[in-house]
Amino acid sequence: MKRVAICLLSGGLDSATALYVARNQGYEPIALSINYGQLHLKEIESAIRIAEHIRIEHQLVSVPLPWGGSALLDSNIPIPEERDASEIAQGIPSTYVPARNTIFLSLAASFAEVRGAEAIFIGANMLDYSGYPDCRPEYFRAFERLLEQGTKCGVEGKVIMINAPLVHSKKSEIIKLAVQLGVPLEWTWSCYKGNDAPCGVCDSCILRAKGFQEAGIQDPALISKNI
């Protein structure tokens, strides 16, 4: 009997790689994507395509956050542009969505309890990232403890593991792993904007470009869009 894992799949590079890691570790992955009211759905479209490609169950739920509070939710809040990696690492940017991973992991935990999943996979990492406090190892350890105390399966001794396999990886290392695992990187979407092609100037685009450069690999997503 296969072990089941709920894999949070945004459609971005990191979440797609984490999904493939779960498969590689012998889990039967179930993808969970969340429309939280973001200004564009390019990542969701990518998530649907990737899940269909590997023929796994994929749940898409809508949990809008109408109060905004992030440049990803409110068009009146500017998205940072043309910052170098050292600038990106300073402070928490306007693209931070308040308590997003807590909301996502709570939904994944509810789903995991119902489906008897042993683990939740999330593609967060604390290196080469944009300063989000809910992407740190101590946060995931705390959330695991919360599930032990606040869920039926936790009280019964059936721990749901929060697995963030990329949390200590550089973006270049994630890209190399993705290539090794056969992740369709050309379908992943990292840009904070929803144009036909990545903008190339937002923090996420800059970190992605830096990762591919350090990995010595050309970004297939840019090749496919002739950028």
N, C-alpha and C positions, 0 to 999 in steps of 0.2 A: 504494500500500500504506500503510495507516494505521500510525502509530506507536502502540505499546501501552504503557500505563502501569498499574502495580499501585497501586491506591488503597486505603490503609488507611481503612476505614470503620467507625467505632465506632457510628454512629447519632446522634452528637451534632451540634450546630450547625456546629462548625468542620470536622469531617471530611466532613460532607455538602457543605459549601460547597467544600472542596478538591476533592472528586470532580467537582463541576459545573465548577470551574475547568479541570480536566483535559479534560473534554469540550469546553469552550469553546475550549481551545487546540488542538483537533484530534486529541487522543489518543483511542484506543479504550480506555476504562477497563475494568479488571477489578477488582472490589471484593474486598477481603480483610478479613474480620472475625474477631476472635479472642476466644474465651471463655477467659479466663485465671483463672477461678475467682471472679470478682467476685460480690458478695452478691446482686445482682439482674441480670436479663437484659433490662431495659427498653430499653437502648441497642441490644442485639443485635436485639431485635424491630423497632426502628425501622430499623436497617440493612437488615434483610431486606425490609421494606416499601419502602424507598427504592430499593433495587437492583431489585426487581420492577417498580416503577413506571417506571423508565427502561429496563427490559429489557436489563440487562447481566449478564454472567457474575458470579457471586458465590460465592466460596469462604469457608466458615465452618469454622475449625479450633479445636480445643480443646487448649489448652496450660496446664493448671492449675498454679498456683504454690502448692503446699500449705504452704509455710513462712510464708505470710502477710506480716507486716511492714507492712501498710497498713490504714487504716480501710475501704478498699474491699474488702478480703479477709477481715478479721477483725472480727467483730461486737463483740469486747471492746475494740476501739480506737474511741474516740468520734470522730464526724465533727464538725469545727468548725461552729459555728452562730452566726448573728447577728453576724458580723464585718463591719465596713465595708471598703471597697476598700483603704484605707491599711493596715489590719490584715492583710488577706489578702496584701498585697505583702511583708509582713515574714516572712522565713524560709521554710523548707520545711515544708508542713503534713503532718498525719498521713495525708492522702489520697494522698500520693506513693507510687506503687508502685515498689519498687526495680528499677531497670534496665528498666522496662517498654518504653520506646521502643527500647532496644537489642534487646530480644527481638523486638518487633514488626517493626522494620526488618530484622533478620536473617531472619525468616520471609519478609518481603516480598522480600528480595534473593534468597533461594533460589527463590522462585516466579518472580521476574523473570528469573533465569537460564534457567530451564526454558522459559519462554514467550517468551523473546527480547524482553522489555520494555526500553524505553530509559530509563524513569523510574519512580520511586516517589513518589507524592504522599502527604503527611501534613498534617493540619490543625492542626499546632501553631502557637502564637503566643507571643511573649515580652512582649506588652503586654496588660494586663487579664487576667493569668493568675495561677495560684496558686503561683508560685515554683518550678516544677519545673525542675531543672537540665538535663533532656533535652528542653527545648523552646527551646533557644537556637541561634542561627545557627552559632556556633562548633562546637557539638556536631554539627550536620548536616554541616558541612564536614569535620570529622574522620571522620565515618562514611563519607562519600564516599571519602576517602583510603583508609580501611580496605578498602572494596570494590575499589578499584583494585589493592591489594596482595594481597588474600585471596580473590579469585574468579577462575575461569577466564576469564570475559569481561573482567575488569579487566586480567589479565596479557596478554590478546590485544588490548588497546587499545580494547575496547568498553565504555565507561564507562556505568554505571547512575547516572543523576542522582538525587539526593535533592532533591525539589522540595517546599519548605514555603512555598507561595505566600502564606500569611497570617501569616508569622512576624513581620512588622513592622507588622501592622494592629491597630488598636484594635477592640474587640468591636463597637462601633457601625459601624465601617467594614466589618467582616465581614458584619454583618446587612444593610447597604445593598447590598453586593455580592451576597449570597444572594438578596435580593429581585429584583435586576436579572437574575440568572441563572435565576430561576424555581425555586429550591430549595424543596421543600415543608417549610417551617419548622414547620408545625403537627405534623409527624410526628417531628421531631427531639426527642431527650431529653437534657437536660443535668444533671438532678438526680442527686446522689450517692445518693439513696435510691430504693427501688423501689416506692413507693406508687402508687396509681391516678392521683394528680396530683402535680406538683412540690411539694416541701416549702416552697420560698420562703425558706428560712433557711440552707441550706448555702452554702458559698463559690461553688459553680458556679451555683446559682440566683441569688445576689446579683449576680454578674458578668454573667450573662445579662440580668437585669432592668435593670441599669445600662446595658448596651449598647443595649437596646431603647429605654430612656428617652432616651438621648443621640441615638439615631437618629431619634427622633420617630415611632416605629412601635409599634403595639400587638402584643404577642407572640401570634401566631396559635395557639400551643400552649395558651396560657391561655384564649383565646377558645373553642377547641374543647372545653375541659374546663369551661367556664363558671366560671372562677376570677376 
